[in-house]
Amino acid sequence: MLIFQRSRAVIEIKISIKYHTSMKQKHNITIDELGITLSTGTIAKQANGSVTVSLGETTLFIAATAAETLRPGQDFFPLTVDYREKFAAAGRFPGGYFKREGRPSEKEILTCRLTDRPLRPLFPKGFLNEVQVAGMLLSTDSLNEPDILMINGASAALMISDIPWNGPIAAVRVGEINGEFVVNPTIEQQYESTLDLIHVGTESEMLMIEGSADQLPEERFIEALEFAQQAIQPIIRAIKDLAEKAGKPKREFELVTAKPEVVEIVRRNAVEKVAAVIFNDKKQAREKAVGTVIEETTELVRKELGEDGFEDHDIDIAFEEIQEEVYRSNILDHGKRVDGRGTDELREIGCEVGVLPRVHGSALFNRGETQALVMTTLAAARESQSLDALTGGATTKSFILHYNFPHYSVGETGRIMGPGRREIGHGALAERSLLAVIPAEDIFPYSIRITAEIMESNGSTSMASICGGCLSLMDAGVPIIAPVAGISVGLVSKKNESGKIDEYKTLTDILGAEDHFGDMDFKLAGTSEGITGFQLDLKIDGLPFDIARKAILEARDARQKILKRMLETISEPREEMNQYAPRITTLQIDPEKIGALIGPGGKNIRRITELSGATIDISDDDSGKVFIYSNNKEAMEKAVAEVELISAEIIPDKIYRGVVRSVKEFGCFVEVLPGKEGLVHISELAEFRVKRTEDVAKLGDEMWVKCIGIDERGRVRLSRKAALAEMEASKTEDESTPG
């Protein structure tokens, strides 16, 4: 969840909740410290493991199921995590024509990713039976976030199942309010928090983190991680207790490994060749060289064992193991990275801004063979994204970042489809990393969309999107609070006989291969003052805090270097926006006149928009602020004049050109401002005596009139006679003045 909301008004959520007991099953365990209840034994008994988990009146159901057999030729582990929010959980109908839940929302996809990533490293190596973890929101109180419950429920479902899995894990959300850490803050509390940390860990070590912060110093961030690790301990104990009460014995599944004779042949003939060709700073050349070694070795295996003596996956698994050994041993034993860099060295960085003429803001960011073309678009506040979400609190989003990862960025072909889970996850990380520095809407009342198009990929494109996104914002003239950059830190480690890491090296700015064959991808983004976004993924079963601390501080040093290079390209946001970006004029009118500006059914505001071509938005906080957007000066002036006319008051002694709206025996009523009129008495129509009003004024006529008074009841008296006399006197004075 993005905890920092751009808003012109303080959001208040006032909810009165009477907590009910959780859904009762055969076995129920309540964690008193956190108010979370885990239950199992009654529902969905045919799944390998199933639980319900509740906090307040928010309840989720989670089931874990494993396939009995492998698919022919299967050489990967198909783990699928699916989370869905049912509208019935909030007592609502789904939107749309069919009145049925459709494709998963962005919030649901991000919850799936949060759950998938810490589960995956704890399955035994070689276990390839398909596993599905399905979560469903059964009830929501709009107060407690369900994503944390989904992670804990998935851990509990796997623990009580007969599926082999080396858990348990547990998760908490940590906020910081008034300088104090808060465990699992409510949705309302999250608006006050300067930290949104989702922390997942085992009993002794952290396993996955994700979230955002308001330029949090690294030292305080480390304190938050330590606090969170202690906060998950009651959940760990509860899941263990539930497994003791209701857990099934773990089944024996056949582990998939390469045939020993294939491994022996591959190792004998390929280790030295792979070690010789991987040291190349060009990704495609490196992959092509390794591919040639694989082809040659496959032919050798075929000659020695025959066509029926091995399967394709034997070769794949053997080569995966050998490449992993070569990459890791060179880093650990010799400090050698494949592109020749030191462990804390950044790849060459390139920055350009203003690369696209019609785009409001644009930037091209390169870091080695990773390249992002990023565009910023500004629009009226009404263009903000509406959210039809059951949880999360916010209903609109005025800052959006979309990340796209096309096949050509890695030199491949493939089917072009909509964004996948990875793209949505990377975009969300980049978005929340930049959100902390986006100005509030009362300072910069625009909707902002960033589009990050990945042109080349070889490591940490999400961090490149953050750097490029920051540059494009500055190029667009968005007055950001501070520049933001991001970097990823990797890890290669070796464990001793007791299973503890006793040798390791952290790697700054990891390549794609170092991510694939390494142990960690720790992404950290922030300003020169502190952290704004973070995400930790591990391939090992836990990360000691001393390594995490070292990686965090190394990322800070690298971030400062990147920021320095970015600021050499553009030192601050442009003072003038792109000529094609919409300009804005803010008018303050009497809040009671908003209705008149809008008009019946929006008639008046539509008329002004059509007449001027400008876009008009009205603040929804009852402040009376009106925002007018246009990149055309004449359109802006016309719209401003029309709005000022509607919101203006009739002023005594001022001359107006009005329209006769009704004719009476005693005079006529003239509208001098939209919806505002006054009486011109028959005696004030002309200097001479007027017998009939119709002799001077007819319905629909335009005439000049002067306001000669407003009585205590607000009735306006107008005079055509006085207006004409004053205008004639002014004309005579001008003519007599020497030129």
Disulfide bonds with the S-S distance in Angstrom:
none
